[in-house]
Amino acid sequence: MSRHWNNIKYAKAAKDKNRSKIYSKFGLEIYVAAKGEPDPEINRKLADVIAKAKTYNVPRDIIERAIEKAKGGNEENYSEIRYEGYGPSGAAVIVDCLTDNVNRTVSVVRAAFTKYGGSLGVSGSVAYMFESIAVVSATGITEEQVLEALIEHDVEAKDIEVEGEEVIVTADSTDFNKVQEVFKSLGVVEFSTCEITMEPQTTMTLSEEDLVKFERLIDALNESEDVQNIYHNVEM
């Protein structure tokens, strides 16, 4: 099983522990994406966020409420900010946030790193260790069908793998929408996974003691409502 698939499954499992929090985070992300253009048929970013939300089982009413809120012209302003840092033993961590108060967010993120044996770095300090990739998967289709459709649509995949009934395609992040269209051409309506993620070029294994600290760091970051996504290079 590949690293990117392990990391996504781990992230989904972690978010399953607190459904209300993940619903709230996706609600905010959808609201921000919908401001200005609330129609996902026109707004590609909004369509992508909704597709990802559905793979995390976010209820339709939460998605619709977030879009309706955006239509209301609410003047709340949010910034997308990426923080980079080091966990125990120098583990690389990227934290993507949506915030209406940058000072609050950086304080919370820095405190989590410091408390669990890490430190916040400067922009670019660990990002070079990762690659932005698209991961799309679905059931009800075969690997052979997907391969043929990728060729037909002239889309180059980095990897195609099968786990259980799921066919999983990894591609360059710039081909994210093209891969979705490949799946849709095969009759796929609902994706099992549909997101752009950051894949570490190499991974590291922590000692038992440092792994405990690292998991607590990730949990502490996830507790913040400002934190949307976390990427790292630790084997969990």
C-alpha positions in Angstrom: 0.0 0.0 0.0 1.4 3.4 -1.0 2.3 6.2 1.4 -0.2 8.7 0.2 -3.1 6.2 0.6 -2.0 5.3 4.1 -1.8 9.0 5.1 -5.3 9.8 3.7 -6.8 6.7 5.4 -5.2 7.7 8.7 -6.5 11.3 8.3 -10.0 10.1 7.6 -9.8 7.7 10.6 -8.6 10.6 12.9 -11.4 12.9 11.7 -14.0 10.1 12.2 -13.3 10.5 16.0 -15.1 13.9 16.0 -17.7 14.2 13.3 -19.0 17.6 14.4 -15.5 19.1 14.2 -14.9 17.8 10.7 -18.3 19.0 9.6 -17.5 22.4 10.9 -14.2 22.6 9.1 -15.7 21.5 5.8 -18.5 23.9 6.3 -16.0 26.8 6.6 -14.0 25.6 3.6 -17.1 25.4 1.5 -18.3 28.8 2.7 -15.0 30.4 1.8 -14.9 28.7 -1.6 -18.5 29.7 -2.4 -18.0 33.5 -1.7 -18.3 35.4 -4.9 -19.7 32.4 -6.9 -21.9 29.9 -5.1 -22.6 27.7 -8.1 -20.3 24.6 -8.2 -21.1 24.2 -11.9 -19.2 27.5 -12.5 -16.9 27.6 -9.5 -14.4 24.7 -9.9 -12.8 25.3 -6.5 -16.1 25.0 -4.8 -17.0 21.8 -6.8 -13.7 20.2 -5.7 -14.2 21.1 -2.0 -17.7 19.6 -2.2 -16.4 16.4 -3.8 -13.8 16.0 -1.1 -16.4 16.7 1.6 -18.6 14.0 0.4 -15.8 11.4 0.7 -15.6 12.4 4.4 -19.4 11.8 4.6 -20.3 15.4 5.3 -24.1 15.6 5.2 -25.8 17.4 2.3 -27.6 19.9 4.6 -24.2 21.1 6.0 -22.9 21.7 2.4 -26.1 23.5 1.4 -26.1 25.7 4.6 -22.5 26.8 3.9 -23.4 27.7 0.3 -26.5 29.6 1.4 -24.5 31.5 4.0 -22.0 32.6 1.3 -25.0 33.8 -0.9 -26.0 36.0 2.0 -23.1 38.3 1.4 -21.7 37.8 4.9 -18.6 40.1 5.4 -16.5 37.5 7.3 -13.0 37.4 5.8 -10.8 34.4 6.0 -7.2 33.9 5.0 -5.5 30.7 3.7 -2.2 30.3 5.6 0.4 27.5 5.5 2.7 26.9 8.4 5.7 24.6 8.3 7.6 23.1 11.2 9.4 20.2 12.8 8.1 17.6 15.2 10.0 15.3 17.5 13.3 14.0 15.9 13.0 16.6 13.1 9.8 15.2 11.6 8.5 17.4 8.8 5.0 18.9 9.2 2.9 21.2 7.0 -0.3 22.8 8.5 -2.8 24.4 6.2 -5.2 26.8 7.9 -8.3 29.0 7.2 -8.5 31.8 9.7 -10.1 35.2 10.4 -7.5 36.0 13.0 -3.9 35.3 12.0 -2.4 36.2 15.4 -4.7 33.7 17.2 -3.9 30.9 14.7 -0.1 31.3 14.7 -0.2 31.3 18.5 -2.1 28.1 18.7 0.0 26.4 16.1 3.3 27.5 17.6 2.1 26.4 21.1 1.3 22.9 19.8 4.7 22.4 18.2 6.5 23.7 21.3 4.5 21.6 23.8 5.2 18.4 22.0 8.9 18.7 21.3 8.9 20.5 18.0 9.3 24.0 16.6 7.6 26.2 14.0 9.8 26.9 11.0 9.9 29.5 8.3 8.1 29.3 4.9 9.8 26.8 2.7 11.6 25.0 5.5 10.0 21.6 4.9 7.7 22.1 1.8 10.6 21.0 -0.5 10.3 17.6 1.1 6.8 17.1 -0.3 5.1 16.8 -3.7 1.6 18.1 -4.4 -0.4 15.2 -5.9 -4.0 14.3 -6.8 -5.6 11.2 -5.4 -8.9 10.0 -6.8 -10.5 6.6 -6.1 -13.9 4.9 -6.6 -15.6 1.5 -6.6 -17.6 -0.3 -9.3 -14.9 0.0 -11.9 -11.9 -2.1 -12.8 -8.2 -1.2 -13.0 -8.2 -2.1 -16.7 -11.2 0.3 -17.4 -9.4 3.1 -15.6 -6.2 2.5 -17.5 -8.0 2.6 -20.9 -9.9 5.7 -19.9 -6.7 7.5 -18.8 -5.1 6.7 -22.2 -8.2 7.8 -24.1 -8.3 11.1 -22.3 -4.6 11.6 -22.6 -4.0 11.8 -18.8 -0.8 10.5 -17.3 -1.1 8.8 -13.9 1.8 8.5 -11.5 0.3 5.3 -10.1 -2.8 3.0 -10.3 -3.5 0.6 -7.5 -6.3 -1.5 -6.2 -7.3 -2.0 -2.6 -10.3 -4.2 -2.0 -13.0 -2.9 -4.4 -11.4 0.5 -4.8 -9.3 1.6 -7.8 -7.0 4.4 -6.8 -5.3 6.8 -9.2 -2.4 9.1 -8.2 -1.5 12.0 -10.6 0.1 15.3 -10.7 -2.0 17.9 -8.8 -2.4 19.9 -12.1 -4.3 16.9 -13.5 -6.8 16.7 -10.6 -9.8 17.7 -12.6 -8.8 15.6 -15.6 -8.6 12.5 -13.4 -12.1 13.2 -12.0 -13.4 13.5 -15.6 -11.8 10.1 -16.4 -13.7 8.5 -13.6 -16.9 10.2 -14.5 -16.6 9.0 -18.1 -16.8 5.4 -16.6 -20.1 6.3 -14.9 -18.7 7.1 -11.4 -21.0 9.5 -9.5 -19.5 9.3 -6.0 -15.8 9.2 -5.3 -14.3 7.2 -2.4 -11.4 9.7 -2.3 -11.1 12.9 -4.2 -8.4 15.4 -3.0 -5.1 17.1 -3.5 -2.6 16.1 -0.9 1.0 16.6 -0.1 3.1 13.4 -0.4 6.5 13.2 1.4 9.3 12.2 -0.9 10.8 10.2 1.9 9.4 9.0 5.2 10.9 8.5 8.7 10.2 6.1 11.6 10.1 7.5 15.1 11.0 5.9 18.4 8.1 4.8 20.5 8.5 7.7 22.8 8.7 10.3 20.0 5.8 8.7 18.1 3.6 9.3 21.1 4.7 13.0 21.2 4.1 13.3 17.5 0.6 11.8 17.6 -0.2 14.2 20.4 1.1 17.1 18.3 -1.1 16.1 15.4 -4.1 15.7 17.7 -3.5 19.2 19.3 -3.3 20.8 15.8 -6.5 19.0 14.7 -8.3 20.4 17.8 -7.9 23.9 16.4 -10.9 25.0 14.3 -8.5 27.0 12.1 -6.5 24.0 11.0 -7.9 22.4 7.8 -5.2 19.9 6.7 -2.0 18.4 8.1 0.7 16.7 6.1 3.8 15.0 7.5 6.6 12.5 6.7 6.2 10.1 9.6 5.3 6.4 9.2 2.2 6.0 11.4 
